[in-house]
Amino acid sequence: MARKNESSQKAAMREMMRGYLKDNDIRIKDGTDANAVMRDMMSVLLEGVLDEELSYSKYDYKNKDTDNSRNGHSTKTMHTSYGDMESKR
């Protein structure tokens, strides 16, 4: 259910996450569990941002029409209100 003053997109994302956690029997017992879920979610979101920026998805070299490339993976540290999170991209 959408919260007051919440956009429909944000409400849909909230319901999607709630459903994902329930369907995959993911239990968040403490901050470590929450951090792990947030880290994984941020990795997926950052990969989506990179796909959008480069205009092609990972391993889709047929549709690559830019000089920008994916130059490997490195560990990223994200400073969040939940604390620092390291994400391998």
Buried (B, 14 or more C-beta within 10 A) or exposed (E): EEEEEEEEEEEEEBEEEEEEEEEEEEEEEEEEEEBEBBBEBBBEEBBEEBBEEBEBBEEEEEEBEEEEEBEEEEEEEBEEEEEEBEBEE
